[in-house]
Amino acid sequence: MHWLFLGAAILFETIGTTALHASQQFSRLGPSLLVVVSYAVSFYLLALVLRYIPVGVAYAIWSGLGICFIALIGFIAFGQRLDLPAVAGMTLIVAGIVVIQMFSNNATH
């Protein structure tokens, strides 16, 4: 169940960050409210996850996947392109998450 909560925390963090861009520096009420609510839900779910997964591992997965999803959303929704070093860096982030999950004794399998 904690993996489901972590996935939901990543989803809400991604929604919040997307809304942050859409809020235009908090000048638009709807997206600004969505930012606050989404981040609140994300942090609450992340806090629940920390009962079962060490903070370093949970945060690495939460932030790493959030970065990759936001980059994808930025590309699809906002036409933001990434150069090769940015894509390579994100690939290394995902590779790090895979290494943690497959080989670390701190990850819950």
Secondary structure as UniProt FT lines:
FT   HELIX           2..22
FT   TURN            23..27
FT   HELIX           29..49
FT   TURN            50..52
FT   HELIX           55..78
FT   HELIX           84..103
//
